[in-house]
Amino acid sequence: MPKASEIKRNTAVDYDGKTYIVRDIERSVPQGRAGGSLYRMRMYDVVTGRKIDETFKDSEMLNLADLIRRPAMFSYMDGDDFVFMDQEDYTPYNLNKEAIAEEALFFNEETAGIQVVLVNDAPVALELPQVVELTVTETDPSIKGASATSRTKPALLSTGATIQVPEYIGTNDRIRVNVEERKFSGRAEK
C-alpha cells in the first residue's frame, strides 16, 4: 500500500469500495501546518466514468487496484473511440476520446511503447512512453544561426498539440517531446 505522496497519474486505486483511475494530482503545502503536503487527486470511476476530487495527506495510505498493462499500438478511430491493438495477442481495446483526451495529443500510428491499462479486463487508461517523436506541421520559419539556447516559438504538431520549440526548428522537422512535461526535448534521430 503506497502513501498518497507516491501515487502517480494513471494509477488505479481502490477507494470507497470502487476502482478509480487517478487522472490529475495537485500538491499543496498549507501555510502554518506542522507536517506534510496535501495531495488533491482527480479520479474517475472505471465503471461509470464518474469524476470525483479527493484530498489526501501525504502519509495517508491508499490501496492499489489490480491492473494489467498490455503493450499496444494505435490502430484506428471508430466514432468517438480510439482502437488499440494488443501487440502480443492482437486483442482490440477501445478507449473513449474523452477518457484519453490529454494523451491523444501525443501519439499517432507510429508511436511505439504505448501501454493500455486494464482493470478487470476492461481498458481504462493509456500510458505513453516518456518521450515520443512527432512532426512539426506548422511554425514560424526557422532562423539560420539561431542557437539552441535562444528564444522559443509555438509549434503545431501532427497530432494537434502545440508546444514551445527553439527558433531553429522549422515546419516538417521531427522532434522529440517529453510527454509528462509537454516540452521540446530535442530533434529526432534521422
N, C-alpha and C positions, 0 to 999 in steps of 0.2 A: 504494500500500500504506500504510494508516494505521497509526499506532502503537497499542498496546493502550490508551493513555490516551484515544484519540479514538473508540474503539468505543462505541456506544450500544446500548440494549436493542432487540431485534428486528432486529439487523443479521445478515446472513448472511455467514459466514466459511468459507473452505476451511481445514481443519486435519486433518493426518494423512491426507490423501487423501479426506476426506469433507466434505460440506457440513453445517454446523451453523447453527442459529439461536441467537443469544445471548439468553437469557430474563432473566438477572439478573446484575448486576455489583456486586461489593462491593470497595470501595477501602480499602486499609490502608497505613499508613505505619509500617514496623517501626522500633523504637527503636534507636538506635546504628548505624544503617546510613548510610553516606555514599551519597547517591544518591536514587533516586526511590521512588515508591509501588509497591505490588503490586496487581494487579487480579485478583480471583478471579471467574471467569466460569462461570456455569451454562449449559451449552449442550446443545441437543437435536439429534440427528441427524434431518435432514429426511426420510430414507427409513424408518428403523426406529423413530424416536421415542426411541431410547436416550439417557439423560441422562449427561453427563459434567461434572465440575468440573475446571477447569484454572486455574492461576495464571500470570500473565504479568507481567514487569517493565514499567514504564510506557513504556519506549523500544523494547520488542520490537515488531517489525513483523508484522502479520497480513495474510493475503490475503483480500480481499473476494470473495464468491461472486457469480456473475451472478444478479441477481434483478430482478424486474419488479414495480412497484407498479401495481395497477389500481384505479380508483375503483369502489366498490361500495356497495350498501345491504343491510342485513339484511332477509331475506325471510321465512324461517320456520324452525322446528325440525323436523328429520327424525330421530327417535330421539335419539341422542347427538350428532348433528351440527347445527351452525348452518349454514344455507344462505344465502349471499350472492349477489346478482345483480349482475353487471358492468353499470355504468351506460352503457357505450358499445356493447357488442355482446351484452348480455343472457346471457352465459355464467354458469351457476350454479357457485359454488365452495362445496364442503363443507369445514368445519373442525370437528374433533372438539372436544367440550365441554372436555375436559381440556387440550388444546393452547392454548386461549384463555380459561382459567378467570378470570384476573385482568381481562382486557379485557371479558369478558362482564358484569361488574358495572357497566359504564359506557356501554352503548349499548342502544338499542331501535329499533323500526321507524322512528322519526322522526329518528334521528341522521344528520346529513349529514357528509361529509368522511371517511368510513371508506375505508381502502385495504387491499386484500388483497395480501399479499406472495407472489409466485410464484417458485419456484426450479425450473428445468427444467419449466416449465408446470404444476407441482403447487402448490396453495395450502398454505402452511406457517405463515403468521402473519398477524396483523391489526394495522394501525396506526390508532389513533384520532386525531381532532383533539386539539389541546392542551386545549381547553375544550369541554365538552358541556353541554347543557341537559337537566335531569331534574326530575321532580316528587317532592316530599316526600310520602310516603304515611303516615308516622306519626312524630310527635314530640310532646313536651310542648306544652301550649298556649303560644301566643305571649304575651309580656308587653308590654302597652301602654307606650310610653315608653322601652322598652329601647334603649339606644344601640348603634351598630354596633361599638363598641369594648368592649362588656361581655363577660360570660361566655358560654360556649358550652354547647350541649346536643347529645346524639346525635340524628340524624335518619335514619330508614329511607327509602331512595329507592325509586322504582318498579321499579328493576332488582334490588333485593335488597341493594345496598351500604348500609353505614352510615357516615356521616361526621359530623364536628362542625360545627354551624351556630350562628350568633348567636341569642340568645334571641328576637329579634323575628320569626324565621321560624316559620311555622305549617304545619299539615297542608294539603296541596293547593297550596302555593306552588311555583312553578317557579324553580329556582335554576341557577346556572352552577357547574360543578365542574371544577377543574383536574385532569385525568386523571393526569398524571405524579406530582403531589404528593398526589393523593387528598384535596384540600381544597376547602372552600367558596370560591367566587371572586366571589360577588355574586348579586343577584337577576337573573332572566332578564327580557329586554325583553318587554313585553306586546303 
